[in-house]
Amino acid sequence: MVQRESMTGRFAENIVHADMDAFFVEVERQRDPALRRKPVVVGGAGRRGVVAAASYEARKYGIRSAMPMGQARAAYPNVIVVPPDHRRYAEVSSEVFSIFRSFTPLVEGLSFDEAFLDIGGLSHHFPDPETVGHALRKTVRDRLGLPVLVGIGVNKVIAKLASESAKPDGLFRVPKEATLDFLHPLGVRAISGVGEATHAALEGLGVATMGDLAVIPVATLVRRLGTVAGNHLHRLAQGIDERPVVPAGETKSISASETYEYDLETPEQVDTELLRLCDRLGSRLHVAGLTGATVTMTVRYADFETVTRQERPTQAVVGAHDLWLVTRSLHARFDWDRPVRLLGLGVAQVQDAESPVQLSTEFDPRWENLTGAVEEVRERFGGGAVGPARVVLRSPQAGTGKTDE
């Protein structure tokens, strides 16, 4: 049994999963063509660095994203390591999603390089879903010079699995009538959400593939995994996934963090790095055209204890200056007598900057004007062309590479 088509006349396979595979690497290759066809990873090169993205050439040596950089270098000592440029990735992501939305307004972003699209409404303009997928891939390639994987299926879970089969740089469509034939031979770990504990529980039931899972009574799954997980996995094993594509515009949060190669041990170091994060996150808010209502600050100490504090300021957060003011307020709620391994900042309840926002009586438009001027300089001369004096004049702590969401 598979999901029914939601509307007469729509494509039987109306869901697309578009994935900008190895996105960071491909953007860097656009900037430096000498990196093409070479083992390349994007990530932090420091002692605690991690791989954010790996080219297919690097993957041949067992290198993958989230792998410690030391382990990646051990797998292939000559791998080329490129530091991440999240400002540039955000700019390109915005262009990618503009292309997606030129095909259909029903675009649900999963991250800045991955999305679901509901193409059902395009059945009057294209003869079949594959033609839509090829047109989407060609448009992204022609305008941006970047590859995009496209998976097509009757629902989200099938489309996402199909995009895995589209690697490298291809398109894969699962016909509606072949949904279960495609799904059932796959290992259960192929399904998002099946982690170590769930996998171990399923192994205890003799389940290795989705086909094995499909014949397990739902009551057995509920007893072993709980009501929600048991029912959810049972339905997925039958090829049923009724989740709709929820259009973008509902981004809930945006964040940035840094793990440092050497622990921060002085208040001066901490303040400099917090200012650096405020500048980075404030810039991302500006480039994305967003404001936020809640600020979260995270500190991970050298012993790996992690503490998070949150504050809702009286006015909307519209840039680095606002972030810095809230950060100073949150500062007193942490213990700074301990070495710090990681710092993170996040802004939640974000909305379009053009939406009405709550401004306090202390709002000073000069800061917003300054932010706009700074971003114009950065757009013209590069991200490192201008910044807070304290950050620019002090060399940054070597980190693992930034993580942004």
N, C-alpha and C positions, 0 to 999 in steps of 0.2 A: 504494500500500500504506500503511495506517495502523495505528496501534497497536491491538492486540486488547484487548477488554474483559477486565479482570483477573478477573472473577467473574460467573458466570451470574446474571442477574437485576439486575445493576447498570445504572445509566444508561449508554448508549453514550458520552455526553459527560459524564464524571465529574469533570473538573478545572475548578475555578473560579480565576480570577485576580482578586482584589479589590484595587482601588487607590483610596486616599483622595486623589483628584486635587486638586492645589493645597491640600494638607492644612494647611500653615501658615496660608495666607490664610483658609481657611474657619474655622479655629479662632479667628483674630483677628476675623473677622466675627461669630462667635457672641458674642464679648466686646464688640464695638462694631458694632452693626447699621448705623451710618452709613456703613460701608465697603462695604456691599453695592451691587452693580451699578456699582462704580467701578474704575478702573484702580489696582490695589494690588499692591505687591510686598513681600515680607518679606525682610529682609537688612540688611547693614551699610550705613549711610549715609555712612561715612567715605571718605577719599581712595582707599583700596584695597578698598572694599566690593564685595560680590558679591551677586547675586540668589539667594536660597535657594528662593523660590517666587514665581510670578506668577499673578495672576488671569487669567481668560479675557479680560476687558476689556483688561488690559495686554498680553496676547499678540497682540491685534489690531494693536498697534504694533510687533510684532517683538521684544518683550521676552520673555526666556525665562530659566529657571533656569541658574545658573552664569555668567550674563553679568555683566561688570563693571558696577557701579552707575553709573559715569559714562556708560557706553554706553547704559544703560537710560534715564537722564535725558535724554540727547541724543535718543533715539528718541521720548520723550514727556516734555517738561519738567514737566508737571503730575502725573506719576505719584505716587501716595501711597506713601511708604516707611515701613514699620512695622518696628521692631527685633524680632528673634526672641526668643521666650520658651520656651527648650527644656524648662524644667521643666514648663510647662503642656502642651507637646506630648507629653511622655513620659506625663503623667497621662492625657491623652485617648487616647493610643495604647493604654495598658493597658486602657481601657474598650472600645475598638474590638476588640481581640483577645479580650476576654472574650466579646463578642457572637459573634465568629467561632467560638470554641470551644463556644458554646452550640448551634451547629448540628452541628459535627463535631469530634472530638478530633484529626483529621488536618489540622492547620494548620501550614504552614511559612512563617515570617516571612522576608521578603526585606529589609525595613527596618521602621521603626516605623509606616509608613503603607501597607504593601503586603504581600500574602501569597498563597500558593497554598492552596486547600482541596480535599481529596478528598471529594466528596459522594456517592460511589458507594453508601455504606451508607444513604443517605436514600431510596433508591428504594421502600422499603416505607412511607414516610411522605408522600412528595410524588409527584404524578403524572408530573412531568417536571423536567428540570434548570432550565428557565426559571422554574418556580414557586419552586424553591429560591432562585434568584438574586433574584427579586423580593421574596421574604420577607426575605432577607438585607439588601437595600437598604432596605426599609421599616423593619426593626428598627433599623438604624443611624440612619436619619433620625428615627424616632419617639423614640428614647432620647437621641440626642446632637445631633440637628438638623444632621447633616453628610451630604453626598453621598458616595456610593461608586460607582465604576465597577465593573462586573462583566463579565468575559469568560468564556465557557464553551466548552470544547472537549474533544477526546479525550486531550489531553496538555498538558504545561506550555507548550510553545512556542506551540501553537495558542491556548490560553486567554489567554496574555499578549498575543498579537497581536489577539485578539478584544477585549480590554479597550481597546486603542487605538482600535478601531472603535466602541467604546461612548461615546466622548467627544462632547459633554460630558454628564456626569451621566446615563449610561444603562446599558443592558445589551445585550450582543451575544452570540448563541450561534452557533457554527459546527457544523451537523449533521455527524455522522460521515461520511456519504456525500458531503458537499460539502467535505471537508477540503482536498483538492488544488485544487479550483476556487477556494477562498478563498486558499490559500497561494501558488499559482504566479504570479499577477499581481503580487505584492508585490515591491518592490525588495529586493535582498539586504541593504541597510543596515538594513532593518526587523528583522533578526535580531540579537539581542544577541550581542556578541562579534565582530561583523564590523567591525573598526576600519579605519583608513586604509590600513595596509599590506595587510591581507587584501583589502580592497575594490579596491585597485590591482592586486593579483595576479589577482583575478577579472575585472576589466575587461580585463586582458591576454588573457584566455581568451574574451572576447566575452560575458561574463556580466553582465546587468543586473538580471534578475528571478530569483525563486526557480524559476520554470519553466525558465529558461535553465540554471540550476545543476543542475536535476534530470536533464538529458540529457547532462551532462558525465560521461565515464567516471570512476569512482572512482579508478582508477589515475592518471589525469591530475591529479586534485585532490591526491592524495597526493604526486606528484612536485613539484607547485607549492607546496603548503601544508604538507607534512609529514604523517606518518601520522595523528596524533591529530586535527588540524584538518581534514584532508582527509576522513577517514571520518566525522567528526562532522557536517560540513556536508552531505555526501552523504546521510546519513540524514535530517537535518532537511528537506532538499529533497524527500524522499519522504514527508514527514509523519510520520516516525518519531522519537519521543522517549520513551524508556523510563524516564526518571528518575522515581522515586516521590516522592510528597509526604512529606517528612521532618518529623514533628511538631516543634513548637517545644520549647524547654527545652534546646536545644543551642547557645544563644548562646555564641559562643567569646570575644568581646571586647566592650568598651565603651570609648569614648574621647571626648576633647574637645580641641579645639585653637583657637587664635586667631591670626589674622594682624593685625599692628598697623599702624595708619595711619602712625605714626611709629616708627622703629626704637627698640628698647630699648637704651640705651647705658650704664646704670649698674647695679651689682649690686643696689642698692635697688629699681630698677624691675623687674628680673628676678625678684627674690624676691617682690615684691608680686604680680606676675602669675602666678607659679607657685602661690602660695598661693590666688589666685583660682581657678585651674584645679583645684587640689586640692579646694576647697570645692564647685565646680560638679560635678566628677566624683563626689566622695564622696556628694553629694546624690542624683545619678542612681542610684548603686548602692543607696542606701537606699530610694529610691522604688520601684525595680524589684525590691527584695528579693534582691539578689545580693551575693556576695562574690567576690574574685578571688585568684589565686595568683601572678601575674606582673605587674610594672609596667614599662611602656615609656615613655621620655621622648624627645621629638623636639625638636630645635632647628634652625631654618632661619636662616642668617645673611643679612646684607644682600646678599651676593653670590650668594644662592640656594643655596649649599652646604648640604646637609641632613645632619645627624648624628643617629643614633638609638642609644640605649643601653638595656639591659634588665637587670632584677634580679628575682630570686625571693626575697622576704623569708622569714624563718623562720616567720612566722605569716600567716594569711589576712588579706587587705585587706578591711576591713569598713566603712571610712568615711574622711572627709577627714583625720583625724589620722594614720591608718596611711599614707595616700598621702603626706602631708607628710614623714613620717619616711623613707620610701623615696626620695622626691624629694631630700631633703638628702643621702642617701647617693650618689645618682646625680650630684648637682650637681658633684662634684669631677672627673667624667669628661668635662666639656665645657670649651671655651675661652670664657671670659666677657669677654675683652678685645676681642671683636669685636661690632659692632652686630647685634642680633637682630631678625629680621623676624617669625618665627613661633615659638610654643611649643605643644607638644602633650603630653598625657598619655594613656596607655591602660592598661586593666587586662584581662589575658587569662586564659584558663582559668577563666572565671567559672562559678559554680554557684549554686543556690538557697541563700539565707542560712540556711534551715532544715536544710540538709545538714550532716553532721559536718565541722568545719573544724579545721585544725591551729592551736592557740594556743600562743604561747611563754610562758615563765615570767614574762615582763614584761607580759603582757596585763592591762590595767586596764579593768574594765567601766564605769568612770565615763565614759570617752570615748564608749562606745557609748550609754550613757544620755543623754549630752549631745547626741549626734547625733539621737537620737529626739526630744528636747525641741525642738531647733532646727527640725526638720522639722515638728513640730506647730505651731510659731509661724508658719512659712512657709506652711503649708497654710491657716491661718486668716487671716493678714494679708498674704500675698503674698511672693514670692521675695526681695524686697529688704528685708524687715522686720528681718532679723537676719543677721549674718555675722561673720567674723573682723574684729577691730578694725582691723587694718592695711589690710584691703580696704575696709571701710566708710568709714574716715576719709580715704582717698585716692581721688580721682576716678579712674575707670578710664581706661586708655589707650583712645582710640577705635580700635576694630578694624573688620575687614571684616564682622563678624558671626561668631557662633560656629559651629563645625562639630562635630557630635556624631554618633557612630555607636553 
